[in-house]
Amino acid sequence: MPHYSTFTILDYGGEKSSFQFNHGALTVASLPGFLTGFGALRTALDAIISGTLNKEKIVLDDTLLSSAAPASPYAQREMKMLIVYRDTTSNKQYQMTVPTPDLSVLTIPPSSGDYVTLADGGVMAAFVTALETIGRSPEDDTHNIEVVSARIVGRNL
């Protein structure tokens, strides 16, 4: 399981380039020390570049789960489920997409405009609960989120 981090660096012309390094697995015990070392590396990197540190990313795991093709010919990336969610503090709305939704397990009432029932008492309700439990707002990672809606859409939103 590769564990790595990336710093994105912005150059004078606005183009981006990356510095990536591997690191060990992070655990509850190793996380504080890693974060201290990560901050020290960020400071040291900033001191040796003329560009601007633009972004940082810490990947805890990058694990290949499967290369097997799906069994259903309806598993097409052109079909997506558009999830609209809101920051529960600022009320600002955001969206994300889930590719290849399985319409056979989702509840989509007739004449609903392709909206999926969130509180279906089944797989969709479990997804919403799991996402709201771990998901955070892009605006501030201390802000919780609430799923507002889910709708089946095509590739071109």
C-alpha positions in Angstrom: 0.0 0.0 0.0 1.8 3.2 -1.1 1.6 6.1 1.2 2.7 9.4 -0.2 2.4 13.1 -0.1 2.6 15.8 -2.8 3.3 19.5 -2.7 2.2 21.4 -5.8 4.3 24.4 -6.7 3.1 27.3 -8.8 5.6 29.0 -11.1 5.8 32.6 -12.3 3.7 31.9 -15.4 0.9 30.2 -13.3 1.9 26.7 -14.3 2.0 23.9 -11.7 4.5 21.2 -11.0 4.7 18.7 -8.2 7.1 17.4 -5.6 6.0 13.9 -4.4 7.6 11.7 -1.7 6.6 8.4 -0.2 6.3 7.8 3.6 5.2 5.1 5.9 1.7 4.1 7.0 0.1 6.6 9.3 -1.4 5.3 12.6 -2.9 7.1 15.6 0.5 6.7 17.3 2.6 8.0 14.3 0.3 10.8 13.1 1.5 13.5 15.5 5.2 12.9 14.7 4.4 12.7 10.9 2.6 16.0 11.0 5.5 17.7 12.8 7.9 16.3 10.2 5.5 17.2 7.3 5.4 20.8 8.5 9.2 20.9 8.8 9.6 19.6 5.3 7.1 22.1 4.0 9.1 24.9 5.6 12.4 23.5 4.3 11.0 23.1 0.8 9.6 26.6 0.7 13.1 27.8 1.7 14.8 26.1 -1.4 12.3 27.1 -4.1 11.5 30.4 -5.9 8.0 29.2 -6.8 4.9 29.4 -4.5 3.7 26.4 -2.5 0.2 26.1 -4.0 -1.2 22.8 -2.5 -0.3 19.9 -0.3 -1.8 16.4 -0.3 -1.3 13.5 2.1 -2.4 10.1 0.8 -2.9 7.7 3.7 -3.5 4.7 1.3 -3.5 4.3 -2.4 -4.7 0.7 -2.6 -5.8 -1.0 -5.8 -9.0 -2.7 -4.8 -9.8 -4.5 -8.1 -9.1 -4.5 -11.8 -12.1 -6.7 -12.7 -14.6 -5.4 -15.1 -18.1 -4.9 -13.7 -20.6 -7.7 -14.6 -23.3 -5.2 -15.7 -23.1 -3.7 -19.1 -25.0 -0.7 -17.6 -22.0 0.2 -15.5 -21.1 3.1 -17.7 -19.1 6.1 -16.6 -21.3 8.3 -18.7 -24.1 7.8 -16.1 -23.6 9.5 -12.8 -25.4 10.4 -9.6 -25.1 14.1 -8.8 -24.9 14.6 -5.1 -25.7 18.1 -3.8 -24.6 18.7 -0.2 -24.3 21.8 2.0 -21.9 23.0 4.7 -24.0 22.9 7.8 -22.3 26.0 9.2 -22.2 28.4 6.2 -25.1 26.7 4.3 -23.0 27.0 1.1 -23.8 24.2 -1.3 -21.4 22.0 -3.2 -21.7 19.0 -5.5 -19.9 15.8 -6.3 -20.7 12.9 -8.7 -20.8 9.2 -8.2 -20.1 7.3 -11.5 -22.0 4.2 -12.5 -24.9 4.3 -10.1 -26.8 1.0 -9.9 -30.4 2.0 -10.7 -31.7 -1.4 -9.6 -30.9 -0.7 -6.0 -31.9 3.0 -5.9 -35.4 4.3 -5.3 -36.3 6.8 -8.1 -40.0 7.7 -7.9 -41.9 8.3 -11.2 -42.1 11.9 -12.2 -39.3 12.8 -9.7 -37.1 14.4 -12.3 -34.6 11.5 -11.8 -34.1 12.4 -8.1 -33.1 9.5 -5.8 -34.9 9.0 -2.5 -32.3 9.7 0.2 -34.2 8.1 3.1 -35.0 4.8 1.4 -34.2 2.8 4.5 -31.6 0.9 2.4 -28.4 1.4 0.5 -28.9 5.1 -0.3 -29.7 5.9 3.3 -26.6 4.0 4.4 -24.5 6.0 1.8 -25.9 9.3 3.0 -25.2 8.4 6.7 -21.6 7.3 5.9 -20.9 10.4 3.8 -22.3 12.8 6.4 -20.3 11.1 9.1 -16.9 11.4 7.5 -17.4 14.2 4.9 -16.4 17.7 5.6 -16.9 21.0 3.8 -14.4 22.1 1.2 -14.6 25.6 2.8 -13.5 24.5 6.2 -12.7 21.0 7.3 -14.2 21.6 10.7 -17.7 22.1 9.2 -19.9 19.1 8.8 -22.0 18.4 5.7 -25.5 17.4 5.0 -26.6 15.7 1.8 -29.4 17.7 0.2 -30.2 15.7 -2.9 -29.1 13.0 -5.4 -30.1 12.9 -9.0 -29.3 10.7 -11.9 -27.5 12.7 -14.6 -25.6 12.1 -17.8 -21.9 12.7 -18.5 -22.4 16.3 -19.5 -24.1 18.0 -16.6 
